[in-house]
Amino acid sequence: MLKRFSKRVWDGRWGYVFIAPAMIPFAIFTAYPLVQGLLLSFYKAGVNRDKWKYIGLKNYTNLLTRDPVFPTAIKNTFLFVLGVVPAAMIICLFVAVLIYPLSQRKQTFFRAAFYMPVVSAGVVLAMVWVYIYSQEYGLLNYLFETLGLLELLNEGEKIGWLAQTNTALLSLAIVVLSWSLGQPLILFLAGLGAIPEPLYDAAKIDGASGWQAFWKITLPLLRPTMLFVLVVLTIAVFQVFVVVQLMTLGGPANATQTIVYRIWVTGIVGAKFGYGSAMAVILLSIVSLVALVQFKLLDRQLT
């Protein structure tokens, strides 16, 4: 058995040589920190390494039973995912179907427009949205005031979109949504391009309407792309951090706390490395479980 294993390794030596340039950075920058973070979550660890103390599962029990903020961060993160992911998929699918019949030049324009937030500096975009949401000078309040909506929504008073607990999370979700449209749109357009055109021609000959062709041809054949987008988008939204850090700092009254932002505040700023690592392990477990369920759905659809 050992000889057989050695022969298999020797026969595949060039394969190992070629994947080494990718695996070495992965081992150094991903696998090793992951293992270290897992081990660190069992310690009470701060800046002074000499005072690190093994405490077993205490970090986890404190997080789930005593921490007043972490459950709120979990809830807010799930609200982000449940709100942003379906909205982004519906919007991108709708836009992709609308612009796919257009010329290549027009498609390129829409692709660039939707992808612009992805490649733009997050700080700049956050400042633009802060100005839009500004209570005194914001464009959104000005628009609502012009349309007479402030009288209906807030008795004529300007709304502090980022300063009120009942609007802050929704306001950030809209920002995250605007940043999440680029990649799904491009993937949906690519998926539409892979659907054979003769299928639509046959549907027209059979008298099928555009709506029937969409439900019977487009959606079924786009299903693998949709499930892939669902997985990628879900993982990305679970890691929402930049908009929270730049726009609300988790406030007001912890209304916009998310898991990743809480990890940063506790583990990096607060130098509670063990406690922050436990948060990261919980996040990894949640994302892995959700991704596993989604991949199972993907496998079922493809088989």
N, C-alpha and C positions, 0 to 999 in steps of 0.2 A: 504493500500500500504506500509506504514511504517512497519507494522507487517510482511508483506511478505518479505520485504527487510531484516529485522532483522533476520527472520528465515533462509533466504538464507545465510546470513553472518555466522550465528551460525552453520548451517549444513556444511559449508565449512571451519570451524575454523582450522581444522588440515591442510588443504591446505595452509592457510595463515601462520601457524606456520612453515611449512616446507620450504616455499619460503622466509621467513623472513631473514635467514642468507645470502641469495643472494641479496635481495632487499635493506637491510639496507646499505651495502657498495655501492650499485648502487646509492642510494639516496644521500649518503654523498659525494662520489667521482665523480659522473657523473651528476646526475640531479641538485643538488644544484649549482655546478660550472657553469653548462649550463645556469641556470636562472640568476645567478649573472653576467655572461659574457654578456648576453642579456641586462640586466639592465644597466650594466656599459658602453655599447656602446652608450648610450644616454648622457654620461657625458664627460666633459673635465677633465680627471682624471690623476693625477701624483702620485709621491711618498707621497706628503703632502696631507693627506685626508681632512684637513680643507679647502683646496683650490679647492676641487672638485666643478664643476659647471655644472648644467644641461643645455645642449645645443640642445636637441631634435635630429633631424636627420642631424645635421651639419656634424658629423663625416662621415656619409654615402655620403652626397653630396660632401664633400671635397675629399673623396676617389675616387669617380666615375668621378669627373669633374676637380679637381685641382691637385691631386697627380700624379707626373710625372712617378713614378715607378710602382705603383700598377697595372695599365692596362698591363704593360709589364709582371708583375708577373702572372697575369691571363692568358695571351697569352702563356707564357712559360709552365705553368702548364697544359694547354690543349694540347700543343704540346707533352709534356711528355706522357699524357694519350693516345692521338691518335697514338703515335708512339710505346710506350712500350706495351700497352695492346694487340693490335692485334698481334704484333710480338711474344710476350710471349705465347699467345694462340696457334698460328700456330706452333711454334717450339715445344711446349710441346705436342700438339696433334700428330704431326709427330713422335716425339721420342717415345711417349707412344705406338703408333701403331706398331712401329718397334721393341720395346723391349718386348712387351707383350707376343709374342710366345716363348721367351727365357725361360730358366730354372729359378726357383725361386732365385737361388744364383746370377745369372747374373742380374736379375731384381733388387735385393737388392743392388748390386754394383752401378747400374745406379741411383737408387733412392738416395743413399747416396751421390753420386757425385753431383747430381743436387741440393740436399738439403743442402749441406755443406755451401754455402754462407749464407743461412738463419740462421743457428745456430752459425756461426762464428762472431767474434767481428767486428763490423762495422768499427772501427778505423783501425784495421789491414788490412781489405780488401781495405779500402780507400787508405791507404798508398801504398799497392801493385799496385793499379791502377794509383796512382800518379807517381810511378816509371815507369810503362808501358807507360804513356803518356808524360814523361819528354822530353823536347825539346832537351836537350844535350845528355842524357844517356839512354833515353827510349827505351824499346824493340820494340815498334811500329815503331819509326823512323828508328831504325836499320834494321828491317825487310823490310820496304819500300825502304830503301837505298840499301839493298842487292838485292832486286828484280828490282831496277831501276825505282821505281814508283815515287820517289821524283822529278825526272826530269820532269815527266809528270804533277805532281800535283802542285809543288811549285818551279819550275825552279832550282831544285837541293838543295834548302834551306830546312833545317829541320823545321818541322811543330810544332808550339806551340799549341798542341791540346787543352790545357786548358787555353791558354793565348790569343787566337784569337777568335773574336766574331763569326766568321763563322763556327767554329768547336767545341766550348766549349759545347754548348747545346747538340749536337749530341754525343759528348764524354761522357757526364754525362748520357745521355739516354741509352747508351750501358752498363754503370755500373749498372744503375737501372734495366735494362733488365736481366743482369746476376744474380741479387739478387732476381728476381721475378719468376724464373723458377721452384723452388722446389715444392711449394704447388700445382700449377696447374698440374704438372706432376703426382704427387701422386693421385690427384683427378681423373685425366683422366684414370690412370691405374685401380683405383677402379671402375670407370664407365665401363671400358671395361670388367672387371671381372664380372659385373652384367648382361652382355648380354648373354642370353642363347646360348650355343654352338650348339644345334640342328638347330638353324636358319641358321648358316653358313653351316652346313651339308646339309640342304635342298637346299640352294643356289647352292652348288657344284653339287648336283644331277640334278638341273635344268640347269646346264651349265653356271652359272654366273661366271664371272671373279673376281679376287680379288678386282679390282677397282670398279666393279659394286656392290660387297658385301659391300665395304666401303661406297659407296654413298647411297645404299638402306637400309642397316641394321645398320652399325656402327654409321654413323652421325645422323640419326633420333633418335636412342635410346640413344645417348650421348648428345642430345640437352639439357635436363635439367641440366646435369653436366656442359655443356659448358656455359649455361646462369648463373649458380651459380658462376662459376669461373670468368665470365665476371664482375659480380657485385662486388665480393670480390676484384678482382685485380684492378678494376677501383677506388674503394674507397682507396685502399692502395697507388696507384700511385698518386692520388690527394694529398696525404699527404707527398710527397717526401720532405725530409728535410736534412737527415744526410749527404748524398753525397754532397749536396750543401755547407753545413756548413764546412765539412772537406776538400773539394777539391777546391772550387772556391770562397767561400764567396759571391756568387751572381754575381761575375764578369765573364769576363771583361766587363766593361761598362754596367752592369746590364743584360748581355746576359743570365745569368743562374738564375736570380731571380725567385723564386716560391712563391706561396701564403703563405705557412706555414713558409718558411724562412723569408718572409717579416713580418709576424706576430711576429716572434721571435725577429727580429732586432728592430722593432718599439715598440712592447708591452713590451718586457722583457728587452732588452739592452737599448732601448731609454726611458723606463719607461713611455711611453704614453699608459696607460692602457685602456683608453676609445677608443682611435683610433685603438689600436691593437684588442680590443674586437669587434669593428665594422668589421674589416677584417675577424675575426674568424666567425662572424655571416654570412657574405657574403659567405665564404667558405662552411659553414654548409648548407646554402641554395642551393648552386650550387651542392654539393655532394648529398643532399637529392633529388633534382629534377632529377638528372641523375639516381640515384638509383631507384627512383619511376618509371621512364620510363622503366628501365631494369626489375624491378619486374613485371610491367604490361606485358612486353613481356614474362617473365617467366610464369606468370599465363595463358597467352593465349596459350603457347606451351603445358602446362600440362593439359589443359582442352579439 
